Every structure is written in structure tokens, then in C-alpha cells.
């Protein structure tokens, strides 16, 4: 029998081999906002196709997970505040971003929902990455903004 390390060394494929993407999008939603989150897949594909988080992080981060909290303010459950945390073993930084206008997001068409998601992404990454140690936020921000403008998501 051959070990996983030996398979990797020989360049052999095995189940579960695929690497996590650079950007991972997740969300916490209620039933109403869940319907709008189909645009999250578009955002994840766009970011992973055009950007690589390692380019900005001096090998400290391999993955940036953006968790969008899109919950109605009248929701009597847990209040999900914005925060960031680092999973050192996985070299993964997670940022939880609370959408500022729930009603506007759920009423939006797909293009408008993607625009709102882009704006919240910029706001949230600005809040949590601007002063992050060993992270070139200015370059990341410029590339992210340029991408959103080039794709017509932001004007």
C-alpha cells in the first residue's frame, strides 16, 4: 500500500486532493435572504479566477473566507457581530461581514445584489485587513476595486 505522501511525491491523483480555493464565500442567512445568496457563487468564482490571496500575504494566509451575515434585525436569535479570526493550521483568515441594509439586499435583482455584496466586501475587508500584519492591503484593495469596476459590478 502507498501512503498519501508517496502519492503526492509521485504526482498521483487521489480522492479529496483538490486544494481549497484562495477565496471561500459562506453566509449566515434567514429564509428570505437565502434566496439572494445565489450571487455568492458568482462572487467566489470571480475572486478565485482573478485574484490570489497569497500574492498579498507573505505566505501567512493561503485562504480568505468571507462569511456574509445577512439576517433580519428583528431576528431574535444570536446577534452575529462582525469579526475576524485566524485559523493558523490552515493558514486561513476568516472575516464575518454583516450586511448594513438587509431590506435593500433582499429586494434587489441579481445584479444589484452582486453590487451590494461587492460594496460590503470592500467595506469589510477595509475594516479588518487595512492594518493586518504582513498583508499588503493597499495592493489588495486596488486589485479588488479594479476587478469590480472592470466587471461592471461597481461604477
Secondary structure, DSSP 8 states (H G I E B T S, - for coil): ---HHHHHHTT---TT-----SEEEEEEE-HHHHGGGGHHHHHHHHHHHH--GGGTTTTS-SEEEEEEEE--TT--S-----EEEEETTTTEEEEEEE-S-HHHHHHS-HHHHHHHHHHHHHHHHHHHHTT-TT--HHHHHHHHHHHHHHTTS--
